[in-house]
Amino acid sequence: MYARLSATVAVSFCFPNIEFRPMAASYVAEPSARYQTRFVDARARQCRFIVTDVAADEVVCCGAPTSETSSWCSWHRQVVFVPSRHDRDQRKAA
């Protein structure tokens, strides 16, 4: 359908010196490519994570369903979300 990049590769364009891995708290399946949609056509509760190459003619986003309070699906939220310092400290203490 569209040229697709992995979430890790896409994020590494912006932060080339940082290794990104999804958080290991729980397993979430990667969303199907059937959800992909042009960014300008994305609607409410569709994941806005860009999955096309930055040089592509059209910007395509994931498009998978999201929760009411997030711009990203569960899979991509693991890639882009950084827990607050308080949350990290609580995990270390546990």
SVG drawing of the C-alpha trace seen along z (x, -y; Angstrom):
<svg xmlns="http://www.w3.org/2000/svg" viewBox="-13 -17 38 26">
<polyline fill="none" stroke="black" stroke-width="0.4" points="0.0,0.0 2.5,-2.7 6.3,-2.6 6.5,-1.6 9.2,-2.2 9.4,-0.5 8.6,-2.7 12.2,-2.5 13.6,-3.6 11.2,-6.4 12.0,-7.8 15.8,-7.4 15.6,-10.0 14.9,-12.6 17.2,-11.2 20.1,-9.3 22.2,-8.9 19.6,-7.4 18.4,-3.7 14.7,-3.4 12.9,-0.2 9.3,0.2 8.6,0.4 8.5,4.0 5.7,3.6 3.2,5.5 3.0,7.0 1.0,5.1 0.7,6.4 1.9,4.2 -1.1,2.6 -2.1,3.9 -1.0,2.0 -4.7,2.0 -5.3,-0.9 -2.7,-3.2 -4.2,-6.5 -2.9,-9.7 -2.1,-12.1 -4.5,-14.8 -7.3,-12.2 -6.8,-10.9 -9.9,-11.3 -10.4,-11.4 -9.2,-8.3 -6.8,-7.3 -3.1,-6.9 -1.0,-9.9 2.4,-8.1 4.1,-8.7 5.0,-5.4 6.3,-6.7 9.8,-7.8 10.4,-11.5 11.1,-11.9 7.8,-10.4 5.4,-12.5 2.5,-11.7 2.7,-11.6 1.0,-8.4 0.2,-7.7 -0.5,-4.5 -4.3,-5.1 -4.9,-2.3 -7.6,-2.9 -6.5,-5.0 -7.9,-5.6 -9.9,-8.8 -6.9,-10.5 -4.0,-9.6 -2.8,-10.6 -1.1,-7.2 -2.2,-3.6 -1.0,-1.3 1.9,0.0 3.3,-3.5 2.6,-5.0 5.2,-2.5 7.7,-4.0 7.0,-7.7 6.0,-7.8 8.7,-8.5 7.5,-7.9 7.8,-10.8 10.7,-10.7 8.2,-9.9 6.9,-6.9 10.4,-5.6 11.4,-6.0 8.3,-4.0 9.2,-1.2 12.8,-1.0 11.5,-0.9 9.1,2.0"/>
</svg>
